[in-house]
Amino acid sequence: MIRRTQAERSDETTARLVGAARELFGGNGYAVTSIDAIAAAAGVTKGAAYHHFGGKVALFRAAFVGEQEEVAADLERAAAAEADPWAALRRGARTFLEHCLDPGFRQIVLLDGPSVLGWEAVREIEYAHTLRVLLAGMRVAAEDEQADDGDVPARAQLVFGALCEGGMLLARSKDPAADLPRLAAEADRFLEALRR
């Protein structure tokens, strides 16, 4: 029998708590999800949840980061599947908007994130994940066209803001799947307008 270290047990407990938090916050929203419910879903005690996260906001932040890590990984895979940097940007924009169709992502990232964590914390986390990927893609596209790199961070920020607003439109739509093609086409037009 192989004995696990304390660090391994701690990592497993943390992962179970974050998984349960993503499921419950994503399905029910922040306001109605309790630490008790998350602990029960993770199969740990409420005390263990507080030990690992200190409170509901810290647990929500971990769930938010998990959503951002997942979308950033999907954006990187989408970009890698395209040889042309502008095609990669268009595919990445659509991939982000497709994530906005996921009810859990919408609830955690778009609806609850700003009010629970505040805009500064949300942007800090997004900069480390989704905006980082977008900025890297836009830098590659600028190099491909030998454009001045100085404006790339500002353009990436504007594109990211537009995509987040598109995500909010999907989050509040009565039929997000039906609205996705129209918003993805608008994102394509917006990106095309940035080409020089």
Order of alpha helices (4+ residues) and beta strands (2+ residues): alpha-alpha-alpha-alpha-alpha-alpha-alpha-alpha-alpha-alpha
